[in-house]
Amino acid sequence: MTDTAPTPARSKTLKIDFVSDVVCPWCVVGLGGLETALERLEPEGIAADIAFQSFELNPQIAPEGENIVEHIGRKYGSTPEQSAANRAMIKARAAEVGFDMRMGPDSRIWNTFDAHRLLHWAREAAPDRQKALKHALFTAHFTDNKNITDAGVLTQAAQDAGLDRAEAAEVLASGRYAQAVRQAEDLWRSRGITSVPAVVVQDKYLISGGQPPEVFEQALRRIADEG
C-alpha cells in the first residue's frame, strides 16, 4: 500500500479582471492582498487567471507630470500634512504585502497611457508575463520614483518582466494598442467602474479597494464554492 497526497476539496481556476492604474498606490496594496490570498488558497485547489485591465486616474495630466502633494491637494483638498499621513499609512499597508513603497513629498504623478499600452501588448504577446510587467511598472514608479512616461523606463520594465525590449520600444514608438486601451477603458466605465482597484471575479463579482489578504481569501473561497 502506498501513501498518496491528499487531493484538494475543489479544483477551480477563477477568472479575475484586475482593473487598475500604474500610479494607484491602493492598487499595489490590493494586488499584494490578492496574490497573498491566492497563495493561501492554492492547497485548496483554488487558482486564478488574472488579466490586468486599463484604468487611468488622471488621463488629462500634463506630459511633465505633477508633484504628488500638489496633485493630491488639488484633486482632494488635502493639506500637505494630510498627504504625508496618507502616504505613511499606504506605505505601511504596502509593506504588509511585501512591497517597498518610497513615495515622498517630491514624488510625481505621471500620465500612464503608454504604460497601459505595454500592458495590453503583454497580455496579447505573452500573457504569462503581464503580471510581471505590472509589478515592474509599480516598482519603477513607487519604489524607484522613475518617470513612467519615459520610453527608456518603460522598455526597461518590459525587459525586467522577461519581455522583448526591442518589441516594447516598437510598440511605444508606433502607437500600437492605443485604440484597444481606449476601448477597454470605455468598457469598464460602462460597467460601472469609477475607482480602482476593482477586482472583478468570474465576470460578476466585484471586490473593491486595496483589501487585505483575508478579505480576498474569504471572498474567493466563497465564489469558488458557488461553482
Disulfide bonds with the S-S distance in Angstrom:
none
